[in-house]
Amino acid sequence: MVKLKHIEEFFNNLKTFYWSKEISFFVVDNNLDVLIDIDNLTIRDGLKQTIGEYHEYFLDILQFNDEQKKPFNKINDIDYFIYRPIFYENEIVGGVFLVIADQNENITVNLYEYYDKIGTIVKMIEKELKNYEKLQNIFLRVDYYNSTLSSINVGLIIINRNETIQYVNDVIEEKLLVKNEEVYLTQIGHLFSNIDISPFFNGKQYKLQRKVLCKTNNKLYDLILISIDKDDNLKNIGIIIEDIHKPQDTDSSFQYSPIRFQDIIGEDENFKKLKEFAKKIASQDADILILGESGTGKEVFARAIHNSSNRRKGPFIAINCAAIPNELLESELFGYQGGAFTGASKGGKPGKFELANGGTIFLDEIGDMSYYLQAKMLRVVQERAFERVGGTKSISVDIRIIAATNKNLKKMVNEGNFREDLYYRLNVIPLLLTAVRDRKNDVKILVDHYFEKYSFIYGNEISKIEQKAMDILLTYDWPGNVREIENTIQFLCCVSTDGIITERLVKKRISFINKKDNPLDINSKNIISLRELEAKAIKNALIIYGDNAEGKEQAAKALGIGKSTLYKKLKEIQN
């Protein structure tokens, strides 16, 4: 709860007001600690009291509310006191106490005037308490979001409605070559040119602004504007400097990624043991093979391992082997010499293994790598050496390899689709991640976390979640695991009306069908053709897994059909 002592600076300013020499002025809190002590009547014999004696007066006065007590009372034959309580959230948190010397016949008139003036001061104090609470809420939101952003090396600037900078985080200081104290209270236009804040105030919850030029380093960045205030009275704006660690002219795969194990959410006992095991092996330099379904957090664990290792000051390079065509993957991994192929840069280009030198390379979806590339990979794993495409010079690297896949590599080895020697080289330390359905108690923790995160990001405070909506979220199997939970909650926070999450909205997102309900109404008027049912099932699967290549692969797997069959049926639906 906010207390009077929290606005000490305000009271220091209040002390500078002009107070008549015939007045003693005190402010006390509900613990009877004196916050302002301006005793101008100390020269009066018999009037000066010790602080302890004054407390007795205050203690007596604080037993009554403003209406029950007279506006003023006499302390002795010649001096009056006026008391007015200070309220915060309908509770007395302190009071203002004024002692006035009786010097003329119009003292009664003067007392009423002083009573009104003290009332004005009380209102100022009460307003300052509310302002302090709002400021603390802003700071809490800034701290929460800043901790999230700093963990992925993203900058945050807070400005007010006048576009004046209130705060920049350490990432901004480092990358934009500025200091918080230098830019504090300066205009945002001093940092960026062609930045446009005004549309954000016209009812937008968030806004993306691309290619804003930073004046301090002459580089381009993307900005995301977000609301920092919890209420509708937009006064403070957060500016997220997106991808600040990788300006336009640098390799986008290089990421300084200070994700720690404490950032990985989960209280399931087996999951906590898994985290402890991963933390233990992080300090070793052996290669690791992370196994787990899509969305279980394989890359998050890889980053946490890197940042808990002796290589944490080195680069963390991530590459998805399934997202790059095989004919391009070789040059992406190993780089190429100038003129190695048509369109190749004259100066050549380093590959991901070179960029990872001194750090960690994360090979995601290693099971999708072609058999030809697996042979070339084997030498890198064994010798930590390779040649660029079109080159003859052997390049040695000091790297740690963390590979990951959602496929059964052992089965692929038996079927002849994955090299056995490469499998055993990579599988030095296996790490099997648990699916969300196997740690059901963590679903509520994850759901709450992402509601807090995305309601904050989109400025759409979630005031209510219908019980049936929450029941669906907690009982759904989440085949897409943590990624599906995050995407679902992000969707709900974006589209919810008036901050209310309804059962209908949740069902719309995850196409939930309660196991106790018959999916088809036994009614001739409601008969649906098999073609329509098939189309609906495909569309629902794509909503859950996503419409990209990886999402379609997972959707096909969940539907029990091949990927080529899925593409064929999608074409039929579109026609």
C-alpha positions in Angstrom: 0.0 0.0 0.0 1.2 3.5 -0.8 2.3 5.5 2.3 3.0 9.1 3.0 6.7 8.4 3.4 6.8 7.4 -0.3 6.2 11.0 -1.4 9.0 12.4 0.8 10.3 14.6 -2.1 6.9 16.2 -2.4 7.0 17.1 1.3 10.5 18.6 0.9 9.1 20.9 -1.7 6.1 21.7 0.5 8.5 22.9 3.2 9.8 25.6 1.0 6.4 27.3 1.0 6.1 30.6 2.9 4.7 30.0 6.3 3.8 32.8 8.7 5.9 33.2 11.8 2.7 32.9 13.7 2.1 29.4 12.5 3.5 26.0 13.3 2.8 23.3 10.6 3.1 19.6 10.9 2.3 16.5 8.7 2.2 13.1 10.3 1.5 9.6 8.9 -0.7 6.9 10.5 2.3 5.7 12.5 2.5 9.2 14.0 5.9 9.8 12.4 6.4 13.5 11.7 7.1 14.1 8.0 7.0 17.9 8.1 8.0 19.9 11.2 7.8 23.7 10.8 7.6 25.0 14.3 7.7 28.8 14.1 6.2 29.3 17.6 9.1 27.9 19.6 9.7 31.3 21.3 6.3 31.2 23.0 6.7 30.0 26.6 4.6 27.0 27.3 3.7 26.3 23.7 6.7 24.5 22.4 6.1 20.7 22.9 8.3 17.8 22.4 7.6 15.6 19.4 6.4 12.9 21.8 3.9 15.3 23.3 2.6 16.4 19.9 2.1 12.7 19.1 -0.5 12.6 21.9 -2.5 15.3 20.2 -2.2 13.6 16.9 -3.1 10.2 18.3 -6.2 11.7 19.9 -7.2 13.5 16.7 -6.7 10.5 14.4 -9.5 8.7 16.3 -12.1 10.8 14.5 -12.9 11.5 10.9 -13.2 15.0 9.4 -16.9 15.4 10.0 -16.9 14.3 13.6 -14.2 16.8 14.6 -14.6 20.5 14.9 -12.7 22.6 12.3 -10.4 24.0 15.0 -9.8 23.7 18.8 -7.8 25.5 21.4 -4.6 24.1 22.7 -4.3 26.7 25.4 -5.6 30.2 26.2 -3.9 31.8 23.2 -3.3 29.2 20.6 -5.5 27.2 18.3 -4.9 24.0 16.3 -6.5 22.9 13.0 -6.5 19.3 11.9 -7.5 17.7 8.6 -7.0 14.0 7.8 -5.3 12.7 4.7 -7.2 9.9 3.0 -6.0 7.2 0.6 -8.4 4.6 -0.7 -11.0 5.6 1.9 -8.6 5.1 4.8 -6.8 7.7 6.9 -3.1 7.5 6.2 -2.1 10.7 8.1 -3.1 14.2 8.9 -2.1 17.9 8.6 -1.8 19.7 12.0 -1.7 23.5 12.2 -1.0 25.6 15.3 -2.0 29.3 15.0 -1.3 32.1 17.5 -4.4 34.1 18.5 -3.4 37.7 17.9 -6.6 39.6 16.9 -10.3 39.7 17.3 -10.9 38.2 13.8 -9.2 35.0 14.7 -12.3 32.9 14.0 -12.5 34.3 10.4 -8.8 33.6 10.0 -9.2 30.0 11.3 -11.8 29.2 8.7 -9.6 30.6 6.0 -6.7 28.5 7.2 -9.0 25.5 7.4 -9.8 25.9 3.7 -6.1 26.4 2.8 -5.2 23.3 4.7 -7.9 21.5 2.8 -6.2 22.5 -0.4 -2.9 21.2 0.8 -4.5 17.9 1.8 -6.0 17.5 -1.7 -2.5 18.1 -3.1 -1.1 15.4 -0.9 -3.9 13.0 -1.8 -3.3 13.7 -5.5 0.4 13.1 -5.1 -0.3 9.7 -3.5 -2.4 8.7 -6.5 0.2 9.9 -8.9 2.8 7.9 -7.0 0.7 4.8 -7.3 0.3 5.3 -11.0 4.0 5.9 -11.4 4.8 2.7 -9.5 2.4 0.8 -11.7 4.2 2.2 -14.7 7.6 1.3 -13.2 6.4 -2.3 -12.5 5.2 -2.6 -16.1 8.4 -1.1 -17.4 10.5 -3.4 -15.2 8.5 -6.4 -16.3 8.8 -5.7 -19.9 12.4 -4.4 -19.7 13.5 -7.7 -18.1 11.9 -9.6 -21.0 13.4 -7.3 -23.6 16.9 -7.2 -22.1 16.9 -11.0 -22.0 16.8 -10.9 -25.9 18.9 -7.8 -26.2 16.1 -5.5 -27.4 16.0 -1.9 -26.5 13.3 0.0 -24.7 12.6 3.8 -24.5 9.8 5.3 -22.5 8.4 8.7 -23.6 5.5 10.8 -22.4 2.7 12.3 -24.5 4.9 15.3 -25.3 7.4 12.9 -26.9 9.9 13.6 -24.1 12.2 10.7 -23.1 11.6 9.4 -19.6 13.8 6.4 -19.6 16.1 4.2 -21.8 17.3 0.7 -20.9 21.0 -0.5 -20.9 20.6 -2.0 -24.4 19.7 1.4 -25.8 22.7 2.9 -24.0 25.0 0.3 -25.5 23.8 0.2 -29.1 22.7 3.8 -29.7 25.8 5.2 -27.9 23.9 7.3 -25.4 23.5 7.6 -21.7 20.2 7.6 -19.8 21.1 10.9 -18.0 22.1 12.5 -21.3 18.8 11.9 -23.1 16.5 12.2 -20.1 13.8 14.9 -20.8 15.0 15.4 -24.4 12.7 14.9 -27.4 12.6 11.5 -29.1 13.3 13.4 -32.3 16.9 14.0 -31.1 17.5 10.3 -31.3 15.6 9.3 -34.5 14.6 11.1 -37.6 11.4 10.4 -39.5 9.7 9.0 -36.4 6.0 9.5 -36.2 4.3 9.1 -32.8 1.0 10.9 -33.4 -1.0 8.1 -35.0 -0.4 6.0 -31.9 -2.7 8.2 -29.9 -5.6 7.8 -32.4 -7.0 4.6 -30.9 -4.2 2.2 -31.8 -3.2 -0.3 -29.2 0.2 -0.9 -30.8 2.0 0.3 -34.0 4.9 -0.9 -36.0 7.1 1.7 -37.6 9.8 0.4 -40.0 13.1 1.8 -41.0 13.7 4.7 -38.6 17.1 6.3 -38.8 19.1 6.6 -35.6 21.0 9.9 -35.5 23.7 8.6 -33.1 25.0 5.7 -35.2 23.3 6.4 -38.6 21.7 2.9 -38.7 18.1 1.9 -39.5 15.9 0.1 -36.9 12.3 -1.0 -36.7 10.2 0.4 -33.8 7.1 -1.0 -32.1 5.1 1.5 -30.0 3.2 0.1 -27.0 1.1 1.5 -24.2 2.8 1.6 -20.8 -0.3 3.0 -18.9 -2.8 0.4 -17.7 -5.8 2.8 -17.9 -7.2 4.3 -21.1 -5.7 7.7 -20.4 -2.6 7.2 -22.6 0.2 9.3 -21.2 3.3 7.1 -21.5 4.5 5.2 -24.5 7.0 2.4 -24.7 9.2 2.3 -27.8 10.7 -1.2 -28.5 13.7 -1.1 -30.7 13.3 -4.3 -32.6 16.3 -6.3 -33.6 18.6 -3.7 -32.3 21.4 -6.3 -32.0 21.4 -6.8 -35.8 21.2 -3.7 -37.9 20.5 -4.0 -41.6 24.1 -4.6 -42.7 25.0 -7.4 -40.3 24.4 -11.2 -40.4 20.9 -11.8 -39.0 21.8 -15.2 -37.5 24.2 -13.7 -35.0 22.4 -13.3 -31.7 23.6 -12.3 -28.3 21.0 -14.2 -26.3 21.2 -13.9 -22.5 18.3 -16.4 -21.8 18.9 -18.1 -18.5 17.5 -21.3 -17.1 15.4 -19.3 -14.6 13.6 -17.8 -17.7 12.3 -21.3 -18.6 8.9 -21.6 -17.1 7.8 -24.9 -15.4 7.2 -26.3 -11.9 6.6 -29.9 -12.8 9.1 -32.1 -10.8 10.4 -34.0 -13.8 10.7 -30.8 -15.8 12.7 -29.2 -13.0 15.0 -32.2 -12.9 15.5 -31.8 -16.6 16.5 -28.2 -16.2 18.9 -29.1 -13.4 20.5 -31.7 -15.7 20.8 -29.2 -18.5 22.3 -26.7 -16.2 24.9 -29.3 -15.1 25.9 -30.3 -18.6 26.1 -26.6 -19.7 29.4 -26.2 -18.0 30.9 -29.1 -20.0 32.0 -28.6 -23.6 30.5 -31.8 -25.0 28.1 -31.7 -28.0 24.4 -32.1 -27.1 21.4 -33.6 -29.0 18.1 -32.1 -27.9 15.1 -34.2 -28.7 11.5 -33.2 -28.4 8.3 -32.4 -30.2 7.8 -29.1 -32.0 7.2 -26.2 -29.6 8.7 -27.8 -26.5 11.5 -25.1 -26.4 14.5 -26.8 -27.9 16.1 -23.6 -29.0 15.3 -21.9 -25.6 17.2 -24.7 -23.9 20.0 -24.4 -26.3 20.3 -20.7 -25.6 20.2 -21.3 -21.8 22.9 -23.9 -22.1 25.1 -21.5 -24.1 24.6 -18.7 -21.7 25.5 -20.9 -18.7 28.6 -22.2 -20.4 32.2 -20.9 -20.6 31.3 -19.9 -24.2 28.6 -17.4 -23.1 30.7 -14.4 -24.2 31.0 -15.9 -27.7 28.4 -15.9 -30.4 25.3 -18.1 -30.5 24.5 -19.0 -34.1 21.2 -20.7 -34.9 20.1 -22.2 -38.2 17.0 -24.2 -39.1 18.1 -27.0 -41.4 14.5 -27.6 -42.6 13.9 -24.0 -43.5 16.6 -23.7 -46.1 16.6 -25.7 -49.4 19.4 -28.4 -49.5 21.1 -26.7 -52.5 21.5 -23.5 -50.4 22.1 -25.1 -47.0 25.7 -26.1 -47.8 26.8 -22.6 -48.6 24.9 -21.3 -45.5 26.7 -23.7 -43.2 30.2 -23.7 -44.7 30.3 -20.4 -46.6 31.7 -20.0 -50.1 34.7 -18.6 -51.9 34.3 -15.7 -54.3 33.1 -16.9 -57.7 32.2 -20.3 -56.4 28.9 -20.2 -58.3 26.8 -17.9 -60.4 25.7 -14.9 -58.3 28.3 -15.5 -55.6 29.8 -12.4 -54.0 33.3 -11.7 -55.3 34.7 -11.6 -51.8 33.0 -14.8 -50.7 31.0 -15.2 -47.6 31.6 -16.9 -44.2 29.2 -19.7 -43.2 27.5 -20.3 -39.9 30.3 -22.4 -38.6 32.8 -19.6 -39.1 30.5 -17.1 -37.5 30.1 -19.4 -34.5 33.8 -19.6 -33.9 34.5 -19.2 -30.1 30.8 -19.8 -29.3 28.0 -22.2 -30.0 26.2 -23.3 -33.2 22.6 -24.6 -32.9 21.5 -26.9 -35.7 17.8 -27.1 -35.5 15.8 -29.8 -37.3 19.1 -31.7 -38.0 16.9 -34.7 -39.1 15.9 -32.8 -42.2 19.5 -32.5 -43.5 20.2 -34.4 -46.7 22.3 -37.5 -46.7 25.0 -35.7 -48.8 25.4 -32.9 -46.3 25.4 -35.3 -43.4 28.7 -36.7 -44.7 30.2 -33.2 -44.8 28.8 -32.5 -41.4 30.6 -35.6 -40.0 34.0 -34.1 -40.6 33.1 -30.8 -38.8 31.8 -32.7 -35.8 34.9 -35.0 -35.7 37.7 -32.5 -36.6 36.1 -29.1 -36.2 37.4 -28.3 -39.7 35.9 -27.8 -43.2 36.4 -26.1 -46.5 34.1 -23.4 -47.9 32.1 -24.2 -51.0 34.5 -23.8 -54.0 37.5 -23.4 -51.6 40.5 -25.6 -50.9 41.8 -24.1 -47.7 40.8 -26.0 -44.5 39.3 -23.7 -41.9 39.5 -24.8 -38.2 36.9 -23.6 -35.7 36.5 -23.7 -32.0 32.8 -24.4 -31.5 30.3 -26.3 -29.5 27.5 -28.1 -31.5 24.0 -28.4 -30.1 21.7 -30.2 -32.5 18.0 -30.6 -32.2 15.2 -32.5 -33.9 11.6 -33.6 -33.5 12.2 -36.8 -35.4 13.2 -40.2 -34.2 16.8 -40.3 -35.4 17.4 -43.8 -34.2 14.6 -45.0 -36.4 15.9 -43.0 -39.3 19.3 -44.6 -38.8 17.7 -48.1 -39.0 15.8 -47.0 -42.1 19.0 -45.7 -43.7 17.8 -42.1 -43.8 20.4 -40.8 -41.3 24.1 -41.6 -41.0 24.8 -43.8 -38.0 28.3 -42.4 -37.4 26.9 -38.8 -37.4 24.1 -39.8 -35.0 26.5 -41.2 -32.4 28.9 -38.2 -32.9 26.0 -35.8 -32.2 24.4 -37.8 -29.5 27.1 -37.4 -26.9 24.7 -35.9 -24.3 21.0 -36.5 -25.2 18.4 -34.2 -23.7 14.8 -35.2 -24.1 12.3 -32.4 -23.6 8.9 -33.1 -22.1 5.7 -32.4 -24.0 3.2 -30.1 -22.3 0.6 -32.9 -22.1 3.0 -34.8 -19.8 3.3 -31.8 -17.4 -0.3 -30.7 -17.2 0.2 -28.8 -13.9 2.4 -26.4 -15.8 -0.3 -25.4 -18.3 -1.9 -22.9 -15.8 1.5 -21.3 -15.1 2.2 -20.9 -18.8 -1.3 -19.6 -19.6 -1.0 -17.0 -16.8 2.5 -16.0 -17.8 1.5 -15.4 -21.4 -1.7 -13.5 -20.5 0.4 -11.2 -18.4 3.0 -10.8 -21.1 0.7 -10.1 -24.1 -2.0 -8.1 -22.3 0.9 -5.8 -21.4 2.5 -5.7 -24.9 -0.8 -4.9 -26.6 -2.1 -2.6 -23.9 -5.3 -4.7 -23.6 -5.6 -5.6 -20.0 -7.5 -8.8 -19.4 -10.0 -8.2 -16.7 -11.9 -11.4 -16.9 -11.4 -15.0 -18.2 -14.7 -16.9 -18.2 -14.4 -20.1 -16.2 -15.4 -22.3 -19.1 -12.8 -20.6 -21.3 -10.1 -21.3 -18.7 -11.3 -24.9 -18.4 -10.8 -25.4 -22.1 -7.3 -23.9 -21.9 -6.4 -26.2 -19.1 -7.8 -29.4 -20.5 -6.7 -29.1 -24.1 -3.9 -31.4 -25.1 -1.7 -28.6 -26.7 -0.2 -30.8 -29.4 1.9 -27.7 -30.4 3.2 -27.5 -26.9 4.5 -24.2 -25.4 4.6 -22.5 -28.8 1.0 -23.2 -29.3 0.1 -22.0 -25.9 2.0 -18.7 -26.5 0.5 -18.2 -29.9 -3.0 -18.9 -28.6 -2.8 -16.5 -25.7 -1.2 -13.9 -28.0 -4.2 -14.2 -30.3 -6.7 -14.0 -27.4 -5.0 -10.8 -26.1 -5.1 -9.2 -29.5 -8.8 -9.8 -30.4 -10.5 -9.9 -27.0 -13.3 -7.4 -26.5 -13.3 -5.2 -23.4 -10.6 -7.4 -21.8 -12.9 -10.4 -21.5 -11.8 -13.9 -22.7 -14.9 -15.8 -23.6 -15.5 -19.5 -24.1 -16.5 -18.8 -27.7 -13.3 -17.0 -28.4 -11.2 -19.8 -27.0 -13.1 -22.4 -29.0 -12.7 -20.4 -32.1 -8.9 -20.3 -31.7 -8.1 -23.9 -30.9 -11.2 -25.5 -32.4 -11.9 -27.3 -29.2 -14.4 -30.2 -29.2 -15.3 -31.4 -25.7 -14.8 -35.2 -25.6 -18.2 -35.6 -23.9 -20.0 -33.9 -26.7 -21.0 -35.5 -30.0 -19.2 -33.5 -32.7 -22.2 -33.9 -35.0 -25.8 -33.0 -34.1 -28.1 -35.9 -34.9 -30.3 -33.8 -37.0 -31.0 -34.2 -40.7 -31.0 -30.4 -41.2 -27.4 -30.3 -39.9 -25.8 -33.0 -42.0 -22.4 -31.8 -43.3 -20.8 -33.4 -46.3 -17.5 -35.3 -45.9 -15.8 -32.7 -48.2 -16.9 -29.9 -45.8 -15.8 -31.8 -42.7 -12.4 -32.5 -44.3 -11.9 -28.9 -45.3 -12.9 -27.8 -41.8 -10.4 -30.2 -40.2 -7.6 -29.0 -42.5 -8.4 -25.3 -41.7 -8.5 -26.0 -38.0 -5.2 -27.8 -38.1 -3.6 -24.9 -39.9 -5.0 -22.5 -37.3 -3.3 -24.5 -34.6 0.0 -25.2 -36.3 0.4 -22.3 -38.5 0.3 -21.7 -42.3 4.1 -21.8 -42.9 6.0 -24.8 -44.2 6.7 -26.2 -40.7 3.1 -25.7 -39.6 1.8 -27.5 -42.7 4.1 -30.4 -42.0 2.9 -30.7 -38.4 -0.7 -30.3 -39.6 -0.3 -33.1 -42.0 1.1 -35.3 -39.3 -1.8 -34.5 -36.9 -4.3 -35.2 -39.7 -2.7 -38.5 -40.5 -1.9 -37.7 -44.1 1.2 -37.0 -46.1 2.5 -33.5 -46.8 1.9 -33.8 -50.5 -1.6 -35.0 -49.8 -2.2 -31.9 -47.7 -1.0 -29.6 -50.4 -3.2 -31.3 -52.9 -6.3 -31.0 -50.7 -5.5 -27.4 -50.0 -5.5 -26.7 -53.7 -8.9 -28.5 -54.0 -10.3 -26.3 -51.1 -9.1 -23.1 -52.8 -10.7 -24.1 -56.0 
